[in-house]
Amino acid sequence: MKLPTVKPWIATVTALLFVSAPRIASACAVCYGAPDAAQTRGMNFGIFTMLGVTGVVLGGFGGMIFCFARRARRFSNDLTP
């Protein structure tokens, strides 16, 4: 499967458009550092949500490994005469 290629003139026209209209390419409220903007609050909430989900998943794996290690230790103690 051949991927479509971008023609050089399309890339040039797009770059010229962004250079000639800098308002289109300007940074958002998060990059400018507006702490009271709704976009900043939403992005911070999204970051904390992803960190929370990652922490819960990693905590689950850690708990599972701890549980398996405890079971293996108990099982090996039961097998020794």
N, C-alpha and C positions, 0 to 999 in steps of 0.2 A: 504494500500500500504506500503510495507516494504522497507525502504531505505537501500541501500547497505552499509555494514560496511567495514572499512579499516582494513585489517589484521595487527596485530602488527609488523610482520616482514617487511611489506612494509614501514611502518612508520619508522622503525629502519634503513632500507637500505637508505631511502631518507634522514634521518638526518645524517647518516654517509657520504653520498655523499656530502651534503652541508658542512660538517665539513672538509672533505678531500679536497674539492675544494672551498676555500673561495672566489675566484674570481667570481664564479657563484652567490654567496649569497652577494656580496658586494653592498653597497648602491649606489644609482644613483647620478647624478650631483647635484640634488636638495638637497639631504641629506648632501652631502659634502660641499655645499655652493658655488658652482661655479656660480657667478652671470651672467657671460657672456655666459653660455651654452644655447643652443637652447631649451633644455628641461626645464630649469628654466624659461626662458621667456614664453614658451608655457603654463607651469603650472600657472604662475602668470596671464597670459591673461585669462585662464580658470576660475581661482578664481574670478577675477574681473568681468567676464561675468556672472557668477552665482550670484554674489552679486548684479549686475545690474538688472538681471531678478527678483531676489527676492525683490529688492527695488521697482521695477515697479509694481509688483503684490501686494505687501503690500500697496503701495501708492494708487492703484486702489481700494482696499478694504476700505482703510481709506476714500477716496473720496466718495465712495458709501455710507458708513455709515453716513458721514457728509450730503450728499444729502438727504438721508432718514430721518435724524433727522430734517433737515430744512423743508422738505415736511410735516412731522408729526406735527411740530410746526405751520406751516401755515394752515394745515387742522384743527387742534384743535382750532385755532383762528377763523376760518370761522364758526365753529359750535356753538360757544358761542353767545348767544343773546345780 
